[in-house]
Amino acid sequence: MRSYTITEIWDIPIRINTSLLIFLPILAWLIGSGQQIELYAGFIDGLTGAGFDLSRLGAETTRWLIGITAAVGLFVSVTLHELGHSWVALRYDIEIESITLWILGGIASLKTLPKEWDREFWIAIAGPITSVLVAAVCYAAVLVVPDSLQVTRFVLGYLAITNLLLAGFNLLPAFPMDGGRIFRALLARSRPYGSATRIAARVGVLFAFLFAIVGVLNFQLILLLLAFFIYGAATTESRTVLLDELLEGITIGDIMTREPATVSADATIEEFGDQLLRDRHSVHLVTDASGAVVGVVTLEDLRTARGNDRGSTRIEAVMQDVPRIESTADAFDTLPVVNQSGNVLVEEAGEIVGVLSQSDYAHAMTIRRGFQSSIGA
């Protein structure tokens, strides 16, 4: 779903996802229901000794005020939680792309993930520590707010409890939640980063299945969504780390296709089809009359032209204008660009020296995986 930037803190865009805009009124209604107010009032009274007049809190307009204020306060708390992660990451000179608030909480997107166990440990644990501090501040505020401000005392008490729950829940070792990242960091003290990630990801998947079972048995949609999120994120990050390991130390110049086949921009699609049968290259550089490379064309691009137009449609009409990257660029860092565009042109000193495609990555990773397996054997 789409996200909207609402402000910036420390030059970090704070974004709200559409799912939160849909969920926030529902959450406000749930919090403002009479049962929830009575339940939390009992908890708050037990923790702080602050008595509540339930008849006042249960009034129609008051319930809505409590629901809206507590729901917004909860996601402000989530933002502070993510800012806790971000503050420590910034201390390690790790840039933060954004903080996004959505139906399941918040996500601080780091531009690079630290591989040093101690950095990941402190970045991961900073969020729960921040939530505990927020809970402590709210708890202290409940003790000093006058009895006459019933709504204020209730909301502060509610936020004290939910921030403690937020900290505790996030410390579960369900990778990639905070507890899972702490778990990986501790594993990485004595074993390779990739191995630590795979173990943490397996534990995360187990938690995902557990959340899914509990969610189905108790008809809890949020737990089901959380289960899908943890499963997808854990498996995706595990694959990403595996790719990073396989491509470590490799530049795109090491894996690109050098001296690729070329085709004239003036050639027809029908002529290009005949050329494909002869040279058996799936990716061709497109050149103009002077021989300069102006784009890339693949077999997939030919499908945009109808059969009766193939004898008249020129290659320049279906070719791709793709990014150009220096051959010294890191192969792993370039992979997202290739996944998005399909192909990239590779340059050395301003001259096109090759083309890089997803098949080049597949070939390189097959070789590296086979080589590592032979060493292990």
Secondary structure, DSSP 8 states (H G I E B T S, - for coil): --EEEEEEETTEEEEEEHHHHHHHHHHHHHHTSHHHHHHHHHHHHHHH-----HHHHTSHHHHHHHHHHHHHHHHHHHHHHHHHHHHHHHHTT--EEEEEEETTEEEEEESS---SHHHHHHHHHHHHHHHHHHHHHHHHHHHHS-TT-HHHHHHHHHHHHHHHHHHHHHTSS-TTSHHHHHHHHHHTTTS-HHHHHHHHHHHHHHHHHHHHHHHHHTT-HHHHHHHHHHHHHHHHHHHHHHHHHHTTT-BHHHHSEES--EEETTSBHHHHHHHHHHH--SEEEEE-TTS-EEEEEETGGGGGS-GGGTTT-BGGGT-B---EEETTSBHHHHHHHHHHHSEEEEEETTEEEEEEEHHHHHHHHHHHHHHHHHHH-
